[in-house]
């Protein structure tokens, strides 16, 4: 797997239900990022209860799914970072990412921790809360990682497996959260 983009955001104020709220979901590509133990240096994290910290230090999403989303939401201004991801990877499939597996990501060493659970701010960015149901139905949520060894990441770097765990995949965990007991 290869890094096709690394993305950061500045704080942006949006209107939601009559209130002004701040978000870091409006990420844009940059030259490189520095993964630190509990966050990506220079990135905006507004609510530490749902982003950042040791188990959600950095968010990964696959570029392979961008064409699918562009066809569903063609009027949006598309660019990497659209899902609020810090790292956009080619070749990433959540069915193959096992919880606690370890990877080299650029100069960093990371461990897969959990799937992303979408919130209303993704809906604000997409101009419709319908994206939340679409995102859940699609079943490719991306993955959060823990940072085991800090390091710099840039476009063109590799995302290489170091040690595979025998735990559930990101896709299995996501499916369990949103589709408990349902048969596909």
KEROSE-129245 format. One record per residue (C-alpha): chain; y, z, x. Coordinates in steps of 0.2 Angstrom, whole numbers, plus 5000, padded with zeros to 4 digits. Each point is the difference from the previous one (the first is absolute). Example, Ala and Ser with C-alpha at 12.3 -4.5 7.8 and 13.67 -1.06 7.14 Angstrom:
<recs>
REC  kette    py    pz    px
REC      A  4978  5039  5062
REC      A  5017  4997  5006
</recs>
This chain:
<recs>
REC  kette    py    pz    px
REC      A  5000  5000  5000
REC      A  5018  4996  5006
REC      A  5017  5007  4997
REC      A  5010  4987  4991
REC      A  5015  5011  4997
REC      A  5007  5018  5003
REC      A  5012  5006  4988
REC      A  5013  5014  4998
REC      A  5013  5005  4986
REC      A  5017  5008  4999
REC      A  5003  5011  4985
REC      A  5005  4990  4984
REC      A  5007  5008  4984
REC      A  4993  4993  4984
REC      A  5002  5004  4981
REC      A  4985  5007  4991
REC      A  5000  5007  4983
REC      A  5019  5003  5001
REC      A  4999  5009  5017
REC      A  5004  4994  5017
REC      A  4985  5002  5011
REC      A  4998  4996  5019
REC      A  4985  4990  5006
REC      A  4992  4994  5016
REC      A  4990  4986  4992
REC      A  5012  4986  5005
REC      A  4992  4997  5017
REC      A  5005  4985  5011
REC      A  4991  4993  5015
REC      A  5006  5006  5017
REC      A  4995  4997  5018
REC      A  4989  5015  5003
REC      A  4997  5017  4993
REC      A  4995  5017  5008
REC      A  4986  5009  4991
REC      A  5002  5019  5002
REC      A  4989  5014  4994
REC      A  5007  5002  4982
REC      A  5011  4984  4997
REC      A  5006  4984  5007
REC      A  5016  5003  5010
REC      A  5015  4994  4992
REC      A  4992  4996  4983
REC      A  5007  5008  4984
REC      A  4989  5013  4992
REC      A  5009  5008  4985
REC      A  4986  5010  4992
REC      A  4989  5008  5012
REC      A  4988  5006  4986
REC      A  4994  4982  4998
REC      A  5004  4991  5017
REC      A  4999  5005  5018
REC      A  4992  5015  5007
REC      A  4984  5000  5010
REC      A  4989  4991  4987
REC      A  5013  4987  4995
REC      A  5009  4997  5016
REC      A  4999  4981  4999
REC      A  4996  4987  4986
REC      A  4990  4984  5003
REC      A  4999  4985  4988
REC      A  4991  4984  5002
REC      A  5010  4983  5001
REC      A  4984  4992  4993
REC      A  5005  5005  4982
REC      A  5019  4995  5001
REC      A  4996  4982  4993
REC      A  4991  5008  4985
REC      A  5015  5011  4996
REC      A  5013  4986  5003
REC      A  4991  4990  4987
REC      A  5001  5015  4987
REC      A  5018  5004  5005
REC      A  5008  4983  5006
REC      A  5018  5005  4996
REC      A  5001  5014  5013
REC      A  5007  4998  5017
REC      A  4984  5001  5010
REC      A  4999  5007  5018
REC      A  4988  5011  5010
REC      A  5003  5019  4995
REC      A  5000  4995  4982
REC      A  4988  5014  4995
REC      A  5009  5013  5011
REC      A  4987  4998  5014
REC      A  5005  5004  5018
REC      A  4987  4988  5007
REC      A  4994  4984  4992
REC      A  4983  4994  5007
REC      A  4990  4984  4998
REC      A  4982  5002  4996
REC      A  5001  5017  4993
REC      A  4988  5004  4986
REC      A  4999  5018  4993
REC      A  4981  4998  4996
REC      A  4998  5000  5019
REC      A  5012  5015  5004
REC      A  4990  5016  5000
REC      A  5009  5017  4998
REC      A  5001  5008  5017
REC      A  4996  4984  5010
REC      A  5010  4999  5016
REC      A  5010  4984  5005
REC      A  5011  4995  5014
REC      A  5016  4993  4992
REC      A  5011  4993  5014
REC      A  5002  5015  5013
REC      A  4996  5013  4986
REC      A  4983  5007  4995
REC      A  4999  5003  4981
REC      A  4988  5006  4987
REC      A  4998  4993  4983
REC      A  5005  5014  4988
REC      A  5002  4994  4982
REC      A  5005  4986  4988
REC      A  5018  4998  4994
REC      A  5003  5005  4982
REC      A  5015  4990  4993
REC      A  5015  5009  4992
REC      A  5015  4994  4989
REC      A  5010  4995  5016
REC      A  4988  4986  5002
REC      A  5004  4995  4982
REC      A  5018  5001  5004
REC      A  4998  4989  5015
REC      A  4990  4987  4990
REC      A  5012  5001  4985
REC      A  4986  5005  4989
REC      A  4989  5015  4998
REC      A  4986  4988  4995
REC      A  4997  4998  5019
REC      A  4992  5018  5000
REC      A  4986  4995  4988
REC      A  4998  4983  5009
REC      A  4999  5009  5017
REC      A  4987  5012  4993
REC      A  4990  4986  4992
REC      A  5001  4989  5016
REC      A  4991  5014  5010
REC      A  5007  4997  5017
REC      A  5012  5015  5002
REC      A  5002  4999  5019
REC      A  4997  5016  5011
REC      A  5009  5014  5007
REC      A  4995  5006  5017
REC      A  5001  5016  5011
REC      A  5008  4998  5017
REC      A  4988  5007  5013
REC      A  5009  4993  5015
REC      A  5018  4994  4998
REC      A  5005  4983  5006
REC      A  5010  4984  4997
REC      A  4994  4986  4989
REC      A  5007  4983  4999
REC      A  4996  4983  4992
REC      A  4985  4992  5008
REC      A  4992  5016  5005
REC      A  4982  5003  4995
REC      A  4992  5012  4987
REC      A  4983  5004  5008
REC      A  4986  5011  4995
REC      A  4996  5014  5012
REC      A  4988  5011  4990
REC      A  4994  4996  4982
REC      A  4997  5015  4989
REC      A  4986  5001  4987
REC      A  5012  5006  4986
REC      A  5006  4990  4985
REC      A  5011  4985  5002
REC      A  5018  5000  4995
REC      A  4996  4988  4986
REC      A  4986  5012  4993
REC      A  5012  5015  5000
REC      A  5013  4990  4991
REC      A  4988  4994  4987
REC      A  4994  5018  4998
REC      A  5018  5006  4997
REC      A  5005  4987  4988
REC      A  4983  4994  4992
REC      A  4990  5016  4999
REC      A  4984  4996  4991
REC      A  5005  4983  4994
REC      A  4988  4985  5003
REC      A  5008  4984  5006
</recs>
